[in-house]
Amino acid sequence: MTIQQIKLPNHLKTNYLYLGDNLELMKSLEDNSIDLIYSDPPFFSQRNYTTTSKADNIERSFADIFNTLTDYLSFLQIRLIEMKRLLKSTGSIYIHLDWHSVHYVKVIMDSIFGYDNFINNIVWCYTGGGSSKKCFAKKHDDILLYSKSKNYTFNYGEVSIPYAKGTEVSTDEKTQKKYYLKSGNRYYIKRSGKILESWWIDIPNLNHNKLEDRHDYPTEKPRQLLERIIKTSSNPGDIVADFFGGSGVTACESQKLGRKWITIDISENSVNLIKARLLGNNSINEQSYQLPLNSY
Ligand SMILES: C[S@@+](CC[C@H](N)C(=O)[O-])C[C@H]1O[C@@H](n2cnc3c(N)ncnc32)[C@H](O)[C@@H]1O
């Protein structure tokens, strides 16, 4: 795949899907133009991933193979520097990784975004797949969350979860304030739900998801994960970018949640899937939805 396939936009065009190297696209975009970036890059797993979709019988593959760890980190670092430039000062960035490289990338992210702008290391837990008798089964991914300043969007109330089962909430007759009782003490509740912890165990990986939620793209992430991230760190009308588009989960969820999006992948299979997914998604009204199909 050559980069000529990208028609460089010169300015940020939203709801655009590109085919090519994300570095070329990012270099062409304006500073401080994006509200939220979700990045699910290669993990340095040194594996080839291939899946065949039951729906269309198309084989899709994605190679996560680099000569050395240093090569991998250079590949990522140069792109993370661009992402920081593109992010608005109120923006946030999520980098989705696992044990293969997250500890190295944390150090790189600290140097690019600043140690003080680190917000969370989200641990997304799942089950299923293989395991070894020589180690604990590696069943979580790490998602690093950084901001560009202290003034970032964080809609915790949009993704809060119900208080623990059995917690009976009462209302104080005089003040109308809500509280629950624990060991005889009153705990006043300021919110309608509990703020999420940084470990997420309630989103199953795609092996457990219904067929219609899966597109059989190698390393595809569940839409519920992106829904949570987008609701937390952006507002309707904001611009959400995913420069490692894969199955297009970020673009699709952004569209559903009323955000603008921009996405790219270097694989033609990926871009064809994203296009089909966006056009075929019944929640999208063809009239209000303009996918510039000639954009790649
Ligand atoms: C881990 S997958 C993303 C999966 C995606 N989050 C999903 O849920 O379907 C990484 C993707 O990055 C793409 N990719 C790798 N290097 C790239 C580059 N330089 N520019 C654009 N895309 C790239 C791969 O083709 C692959 O689809």
The ligand as an ORCA input file, in Angstrom:
! r2SCAN-3c Opt
* xyz 0 1
  C      -4.937     -3.504     16.741
  S      -5.589     -3.162     15.179
  C      -6.925     -2.039     15.497
  C      -8.191     -2.764     15.841
  C      -9.372     -1.821     16.057
  N      -9.221     -1.044     17.257
  C     -10.655     -2.595     16.121
  O     -11.294     -2.624     17.189
  O     -11.046     -3.183     15.122
  C      -4.374     -2.111     14.506
  C      -4.680     -1.607     13.120
  O      -3.689     -0.649     12.771
  C      -3.462     -0.732     11.383
  N      -2.153     -0.094     11.127
  C      -0.923     -0.537     11.442
  N       0.015      0.348     11.055
  C      -0.642      1.401     10.514
  C      -0.229      2.656      9.949
  N       1.068      2.988      9.869
  N      -1.180      3.490      9.487
  C      -2.499      3.167      9.554
  N      -2.949      2.003     10.083
  C      -2.033      1.128     10.567
  C      -3.524     -2.222     11.086
  O      -3.801     -2.462      9.729
  C      -4.653     -2.669     12.032
  O      -5.885     -2.666     11.361
*
